[in-house]
Amino acid sequence: MLTRYVQRDLTWIDLVTPTPGEVRALMREFDIDPLIAEELLVPSFKPKVERRGEMIYVILHFPMLASHGSRPEQEVDFIIGRHFLITARYGAVDPLHTFAKAFEVNSLLRHDLSMTHGGHLFATMAQNLYQALRYELEVLDRRLENIEEHIFTGDERKMVVEISQTGRTIHDFRQLLLPHQEMLVSLLQPATKLFGPEYAYYVRGIEGAFERVRGMLEHLRESLIELRETNNSLLSTKQNEIMKTFTVLAFITLPLTLITGIFGMNTRYTPLICNAGDFWIVIGMMMVVGIGFVAYFIRKGWL
């Protein structure tokens, strides 16, 4: 699907799962390099920044927690020209949908957004995408707060799975963002050559938006590590308490078992056996021994 947005002399073409016919039409209209056009037809697995003639081709992968597809990330291809910007994607990307609405409204109202070329539009769009990632990370932050609350209310066992799932999400998020820094550094030279030295200011703005996302992500990663260690400590403490209780109970029942074993022996001259009240005497001995051990353990603080 192809959607066209126009503001003054600036055109934005948004492609969703582009077809060969749409790509061929754009090749003719904007003189796109055939190699770039071919890459638009299928998703790419690696990010990229390269200049081809009077345009720059950028491929970035953005993690999407609320992805509408089966993939946990969405690829966005950018073709940046002097008077146009072409984006190609292969699924729903909510931040771009929101950006399109704002762009269209500002076009209708004829607001001047200081966008004189495609580089300005790309910079604004990229910062919006990184801002959306911060919203995604805020969801993870609230999930960690919920985990922390449950940890200290006795749900340590349930939180083991929740912590592991959240940790995997943060890890995947971090892995997808790792190449972005290198790509943004690679963007500086071709972009300033195409749009002039003053465009370095906009590239630094994109880098700043990315750094804020990365800083927030590292904070979440550290918080997760602390929560995992705390949860493991509480689990270990609880397990140690259970083992101590079982050990104490085993120690109490051991002499009682010994007493019943002795008086259960089928011998002719077993003391107390066959005398009046022998059963109650043996039971009384066991109670005295058991109560004595319990009192001793309580005095030592073991119970």
C-alpha atoms as one frame of an Amber mdcrd trajectory, in Angstrom:
protein
   0.000   0.000   0.000   1.313   3.427  -0.949   0.305   6.622   0.838   1.476
  10.050  -0.280   1.748  13.115   1.946   2.708  16.536   0.568   3.673  19.681
   2.472   4.801  22.627   0.354   7.623  21.273  -1.829   8.264  18.265   0.399
   6.779  14.829  -0.360   6.620  11.844   1.961   5.809   8.444   0.473   4.890
   5.743   3.006   5.015   2.165   1.702   3.530  -0.757   3.634   4.600  -4.138
   2.211   5.457  -2.564  -1.157   4.545  -4.300  -4.391   6.797  -4.454  -7.480
   4.440  -2.112  -9.332   4.602   0.530  -6.587   8.386   0.302  -6.419   8.751
   0.635 -10.215   6.554   3.735 -10.190   8.701   5.327  -7.483  11.870   4.425
  -9.386  10.653   6.411 -12.361   9.331   9.342 -10.304  12.311   9.833  -7.979
  15.093   8.208 -10.023  15.796   5.593  -7.368  18.768   3.304  -7.852  17.598
  -0.176  -9.005  19.609  -1.882  -6.232  17.813   0.157  -3.588  14.463  -0.483
  -5.235  15.109  -4.216  -5.196  15.854  -4.149  -1.457  12.544  -2.419  -0.755
  10.591  -5.478  -1.862  11.725  -7.799   0.945  12.800  -7.239   4.580  16.530
  -6.965   5.273  18.243  -8.624   8.208  21.037  -6.072   8.593  20.900  -2.309
   9.162  22.508  -0.114   6.555  23.492   3.468   5.741  24.730   4.288   2.239
  24.579   7.162  -0.191  23.518   6.575  -3.769  23.723   9.698  -5.907  21.528
  12.447  -4.481  19.838  10.250  -1.901  20.715   8.343   1.268  19.396   4.840
   1.985  18.976   3.889   5.660  17.700   0.609   7.128  16.908   0.444  10.849
  15.172  -2.186  12.973  13.028  -0.966  15.852  11.891  -3.200  18.729   8.135
  -3.147  19.153   6.609  -4.617  22.325   3.102  -3.991  21.043   3.854  -5.316
  17.565   0.818  -6.167  15.461   2.658  -8.987  13.746   4.531 -12.079  14.825
   7.920 -10.334  14.730   9.098  -8.561  17.897  10.693  -5.863  15.761   9.791
  -3.797  12.726  12.117  -2.801   9.925  11.818   0.682   8.499  13.670   1.618
   5.299  14.293   5.308   4.605  15.215   6.835   1.242  16.145  10.440   1.975
  16.271  12.932  -0.876  16.368  16.705  -1.122  12.650  17.124  -1.686  11.276
  13.763  -0.640  11.381  11.011   1.947  10.304   7.449   1.212   9.647   5.019
   4.072   9.068   1.312   3.524   7.877  -1.075   6.208   6.477  -4.582   6.354
   3.937  -4.290   9.130   2.067  -1.784  11.282   4.302   0.745  13.036   2.098
   2.833  15.302   4.539   5.776  15.702   4.601   6.280  11.920   0.817   6.142
  11.802   0.643   8.833  14.498   3.310  10.891  12.730   1.351  10.676   9.470
  -1.748  12.105  11.123   0.215  15.026  12.570   1.963  15.643   9.241  -1.334
  15.629   7.359  -3.015  18.005   9.814  -0.108  20.433   9.651  -0.269  20.281
   5.865  -3.943  21.165   5.876  -3.393  24.032   8.310  -0.287  25.121   6.334
   1.882  25.297   9.413   5.554  25.934   8.789   7.472  23.126  10.489  10.824
  24.332   9.147  11.057  21.243   6.956  12.761  22.410   3.807  14.169  19.053
   2.646  13.870  15.328   3.250  16.659  15.363   5.811  14.596  17.562   8.138
  11.617  15.252   7.790  13.782  12.191   8.456  15.291  13.762  11.594  11.858
  14.609  12.998  10.524  11.164  12.164  13.516   9.358  13.689  13.209  11.325
  16.920   9.512  10.428  17.054  10.368   6.756  16.635  12.880   6.903  19.481
  10.345   8.748  21.624   7.919   5.885  20.969  10.588   3.450  22.148  10.765
   5.371  25.421   7.028   4.819  25.836   7.642   1.115  25.236  10.310   1.128
  27.929   7.940   2.853  30.342   5.694  -0.202  29.958   8.644  -2.382  30.967
   9.364  -0.057  33.883   5.814  -0.485  35.190   6.184  -4.254  34.774   9.313
  -4.182  36.927   7.496  -2.143  39.560   4.738  -4.761  39.594   7.345  -7.530
  39.955   8.969  -5.699  42.871   5.605  -5.360  44.613   4.883  -9.077  44.251
   8.367 -10.070  45.397   7.833  -8.464  48.794   4.319  -9.887  49.226   5.442
 -13.521  49.192   5.125 -14.369  45.462   8.806 -15.099  44.916   8.192 -18.384
  43.111   5.707 -16.883  40.648   8.061 -13.977  39.968  10.857 -16.290  38.753
   9.046 -16.804  35.430   7.963 -13.156  35.221  11.519 -11.924  35.820  12.887
 -14.324  33.195  10.343 -13.204  30.584  10.976  -9.530  31.289  14.722 -10.122
  31.169  14.394 -11.748  27.767  12.362  -8.793  26.488  14.963  -6.302  27.728
  17.758  -8.393  26.209  16.024  -8.550  22.804  15.286  -4.814  22.975  18.935
  -4.101  23.728  20.248  -6.381  20.971  18.076  -4.717  18.339  19.244  -1.249
  19.369  22.963  -2.061  19.452  23.578  -1.357  15.721  21.760   2.001  15.852
  24.702   3.894  17.316  27.021   2.725  14.546  24.410   3.537  11.898  23.868
   7.061  13.243  27.615   7.691  13.280  27.803   6.424   9.691  24.959   8.764
   8.724  26.789  11.972   9.668  29.252  12.187   6.760  26.932  11.423   3.807
  24.128  13.536   5.308  26.300  16.632   5.777  27.654  16.251   2.262  24.131
  16.055   0.828  22.379  18.678   2.995  25.293  20.844   4.155  27.408  21.105
   7.331  24.507  22.584   9.324  22.709  19.233   9.082  25.156  17.835  11.653
  22.951  19.557  14.245  20.001  17.381  13.235  22.072  14.196  13.258  23.218
  15.026  16.798  19.562  15.518  17.709  18.789  12.003  16.485  21.795  10.656
  18.394  20.586  12.435  21.536  17.145  10.841  21.221  18.800   7.442  20.773
  21.075   7.981  23.808  18.062   8.767  25.991  16.496   5.476  24.950  19.721
   3.576  25.567  20.199   5.203  28.977  16.681   4.265  30.027  17.229   0.726
  28.749  20.441   0.328  30.769  18.633   1.587  33.873  15.922  -1.048  33.378
  18.556  -3.720  32.867  20.276  -2.801  36.137  16.934  -2.745  37.964  16.122
  -6.192  36.608  19.455  -7.568  37.832  18.802  -6.159  41.318  15.277  -7.606
  41.382  16.540 -11.012  40.254  19.184 -11.073  42.978  16.671  -9.958  45.602
  14.151 -12.567  44.491  16.803 -15.303  44.532  17.898 -14.257  48.019  14.340
 -14.375  49.327  13.795 -17.768  47.719  17.016 -19.112  49.229  16.072 -17.761
  52.646  12.624 -19.334  52.465  14.064 -22.665  51.315  16.627 -22.573  54.128
  13.847 -21.974  56.656  11.908 -24.928  55.291  14.966 -27.168  55.411  15.703
 -26.075  58.984  12.148 -26.897  60.031  12.351 -30.335  58.436  15.719 -30.969
  60.100  14.379 -30.011  63.521  11.313 -32.208  63.078  13.497 -35.110  61.982
  15.711 -34.607  65.054  12.653 -34.618  67.338  11.130 -37.745  65.811  14.439
 -39.657  65.871  14.480 -40.378  69.681  10.737 -41.053  69.613  11.293 -43.613
  66.867  14.110 -45.114  68.928  11.846 -45.466  71.968   9.068 -47.139  69.993
  11.640 -49.434  68.405  13.054 -50.513  71.743   9.701 -51.234  73.320   8.456
 -52.841  70.142  11.118 -55.555  70.283   9.646 -59.002  70.819  11.867 -60.016
  73.782  10.920 -61.843  76.959  12.272 -59.380  79.543  11.552 -55.978  77.983
  11.210 -53.457  80.839   7.668 -52.202  81.628   6.077 -54.491  79.089   3.250
 -56.673  80.311   2.847 -54.466  83.407  -0.301 -52.519  84.217  -0.411 -49.204
  82.306   2.728 -49.998  80.282   1.269 -48.360  77.138   0.601 -45.052  78.880
   3.987 -45.128  80.558   5.730 -45.447  77.164   3.514 -42.721  75.676   4.311
 -40.464  78.609   8.050 -41.024  78.142   7.748 -40.124  74.469   5.788 -36.969
  75.285   8.329 -35.877  77.875  11.232 -36.441  75.449   9.407 -34.706  72.591
   8.355 -31.691  74.694  11.868 -31.454  76.067  13.415 -31.279  72.620  10.850
 -28.707  71.441  11.508 -26.516  74.481  15.263 -26.786  73.908  14.963 -25.791
  70.237  12.708 -22.866  71.107  15.197 -21.686  73.728  18.002 -21.832  71.130
  15.860 -19.946  68.604  15.757 -22.792  66.140  11.941 -22.888  66.111
